[in-house]
Amino acid sequence: MKKMEALTGDVYNIDVFQVLLNYEISRSRRYPCPQTLIQIEITPNGFNADTISTAPLIFSAALNTHLRSADIPARNGNLFTILLPNSDKHGAQAVCERLLSVFKNKFEDTNGHSVTFSLHIGVTTHPGGQTITSTGLLEKAEEGLMQSKRKGPNTFVFIA
C-alpha cells in the first residue's frame, strides 16, 4: 500500500493510525525497542477564515517535512498524534524542540495569507518489552498534553 492512499492531508487518519500503532506495539513486545508517542494540539492564528480552516493541512505538510519516513503521524481535527518507532527519550526531546522551533515561524496558504500556530505537546516513551501497551502510551501522552495546556502555549511535557 502506498503511504499516500491512507492519508488525510499528508498524515494518516486516526483509524489507520490505530492499526499501525498496534502493529508497532506488538513488534516492540516481541523485539524490545523504544517507542515514543507525541500528541500535539494546534491552535491556528490568522486573519482570514479560509486560512484558519486550511491550517491543519498547512500544519500537516510542514510536519511531514520535519519527520523521518519511519515516523507515523495522524490527524483528528486539530489533534495530531505521532508514533516515533525506535526513538527513546533523547529522540523525543529532539523532535519536540525541533517542532517548537519550526512552528515559531509564519506559514502562508495558497493565497498568500499568513497563519501561525500555537502548540501544546504531550510526549512519552517506553523502552519496549512485555509491559508496553498502546493504551498506556496514549494515556501518558494525553496526560502530558493536559499538563502542557496548563503551562501555556508552545510547551511540551514529557511523561515517563
Beta strands, then each sheet from edge to edge (+ up, - down):
strand 1: 7-8
strand 2: 11-13
strand 3: 35-45
strand 4: 72-76
strand 5: 79-85
strand 6: 107-108
strand 7: 114-126
strand 8: 155-159
sheet 1: 1+ 2- 4- 5+ 3- 7+ 6-
sheet 2: 1+ 2- 4- 5+ 3- 7+ 8+
end
